[in-house]
Amino acid sequence: MERLRKQKTEERTTAPSKLTEEEKQKKLQEMQAASQALQDQRRDRSGYTAAEAIPDKLEGAGGGGKFLKDIRAHIYMDSEMNLEDRINR
């Protein structure tokens, strides 16, 4: 029983064969190429272009804070609601 347990443990703990530096570099390049191909495939499917990303970022920058401040001022400060009505909203 003990021998069987040791044998199973040794099978699980044996390290896979070590890769040489050349094999590591080759594997890394393959992985990077596959990753880039996958990203390109996803981008093509979605119709995304880099030119569209720039205006989207510029539109959203800084506009959200002002909008929220205006809404808060309009709803809470300018209204005729009392404190109880504001809490129940």
Protein Blocks (a to p, Z undefined) as FASTA:
>chain_A
ZZmmmmmmmmmmpccddddfklmmmmmmmmmmmmmmmmmmmmmmnopafklmmmmmmmmg
oklmmmmmmmmmmmmmmpcbdfklmmmZZ
